[in-house]
Amino acid sequence: MTKHSADFIDIDHYRDLAQQKHKEHAKFLAQVKKKPPKHLDEITAEIHYEVFREIDCTKCANCCKTLGPDFKEADIERIAKYLRMSLQGFEAKYLRVDEDGDKVFQAMPCPFLGTDDLCTIYESRPKACRDFPHTDRKKIYQINHLTLKNTEYCPAVYEFVEKLKTKLK
């Protein structure tokens, strides 16, 4: 079975690879943080776009199935309005407060993930969902811990780190 095709992304394959290369990736990302190369932002932007030309998130949706976003008040207001619900009604139906005091989904997968693996509130989705997987942010070395963690959940992040390693060698 291939790791990804036009219709399928093998999440287990990518998770296994990410776990096998965890130490290697951690060491590499630490080196990038210690001495960021010139034009790192341009390099990471180029790799980000290259990866997302190869990987179609809608054929995966693993983030929507396993990683819940942290809801900010602006997200709650925007989504409740989009769904024509009261803030209290939205929070009662979909959210809970986690151990860190953050508002998160009561359960996963995301209740707004359609059977076709597409987001049913895409235009109003939380900022955390809009920003994920953060591979297009500037000074990516500032979130190494998150990048490393996301290699196990997101095939695009795994590919991003692998391509960045190749590019910076």
ChimeraX attribute file (.defattr): number of C-alpha atoms within 10 A of each C-alpha:
attribute: neighborCount
match mode: 1-to-1
recipient: residues
	/A:1	8
	/A:2	8
	/A:3	12
	/A:4	18
	/A:5	13
	/A:6	9
	/A:7	9
	/A:8	15
	/A:9	22
	/A:10	15
	/A:11	18
	/A:12	13
	/A:13	15
	/A:14	22
	/A:15	18
	/A:16	13
	/A:17	15
	/A:18	26
	/A:19	15
	/A:20	11
	/A:21	16
	/A:22	16
	/A:23	12
	/A:24	12
	/A:25	21
	/A:26	16
	/A:27	12
	/A:28	18
	/A:29	24
	/A:30	15
	/A:31	13
	/A:32	19
	/A:33	16
	/A:34	10
	/A:35	10
	/A:36	15
	/A:37	12
	/A:38	8
	/A:39	8
	/A:40	17
	/A:41	17
	/A:42	12
	/A:43	15
	/A:44	22
	/A:45	15
	/A:46	13
	/A:47	21
	/A:48	23
	/A:49	14
	/A:50	15
	/A:51	19
	/A:52	14
	/A:53	9
	/A:54	13
	/A:55	19
	/A:56	18
	/A:57	16
	/A:58	14
	/A:59	17
	/A:60	21
	/A:61	22
	/A:62	17
	/A:63	18
	/A:64	19
	/A:65	16
	/A:66	13
	/A:67	18
	/A:68	18
	/A:69	20
	/A:70	19
	/A:71	21
	/A:72	14
	/A:73	12
	/A:74	11
	/A:75	16
	/A:76	21
	/A:77	19
	/A:78	16
	/A:79	21
	/A:80	18
	/A:81	14
	/A:82	13
	/A:83	12
	/A:84	11
	/A:85	13
	/A:86	14
	/A:87	15
	/A:88	12
	/A:89	12
	/A:90	17
	/A:91	19
	/A:92	11
	/A:93	10
	/A:94	15
	/A:95	19
	/A:96	16
	/A:97	14
	/A:98	12
	/A:99	7
	/A:100	6
	/A:101	9
	/A:102	14
	/A:103	20
	/A:104	19
	/A:105	21
	/A:106	17
	/A:107	13
	/A:108	13
	/A:109	16
	/A:110	19
	/A:111	14
	/A:112	15
	/A:113	17
	/A:114	11
	/A:115	8
	/A:116	10
	/A:117	16
	/A:118	16
	/A:119	18
	/A:120	14
	/A:121	14
	/A:122	13
	/A:123	11
	/A:124	19
	/A:125	19
	/A:126	20
	/A:127	14
	/A:128	15
	/A:129	18
	/A:130	13
	/A:131	11
	/A:132	15
	/A:133	19
	/A:134	17
	/A:135	21
	/A:136	18
	/A:137	16
	/A:138	13
	/A:139	14
	/A:140	19
	/A:141	20
	/A:142	13
	/A:143	14
	/A:144	18
	/A:145	12
	/A:146	13
	/A:147	23
	/A:148	21
	/A:149	16
	/A:150	21
	/A:151	26
	/A:152	20
	/A:153	22
	/A:154	24
	/A:155	27
	/A:156	23
	/A:157	25
	/A:158	24
	/A:159	21
	/A:160	22
	/A:161	22
	/A:162	17
	/A:163	16
	/A:164	20
	/A:165	14
	/A:166	9
	/A:167	11
	/A:168	11
	/A:169	5
